[in-house]
Amino acid sequence: MYLLKMFHDENYNKVDSQLIVTTHNTRILASDFFRREQIWFTEKSKDTKSTILYSLFDYEDRVDRSIEKGYFSGRYGGLPDILYGRI
């Protein structure tokens, strides 16, 4: 989170550099740290075996919902929990 906060702080990031991060840490979704258009999800297509990339901003426009809770309930696709034997 420290590194991400540095990129959001105009005192450190004076030239508006961008940082692309991938993580499995869902606690980041619980904070108001990112805007909805900054959060992207991926899901593997069962048919083509390719990765599909989609934005939370395009998927849902309600700002009153918990993103982390929605993710764990499967609202945004993906596989929030991997169960043994279901890989």
Secondary structure, DSSP 8 states (H G I E B T S, - for coil): -HHHHHHH-TTT-TT----------THHHHSSSS-GGG-EEEEE-TTT--EEEEEHHHH---SSS-HHHHHHTTTT-S-SS--TT--
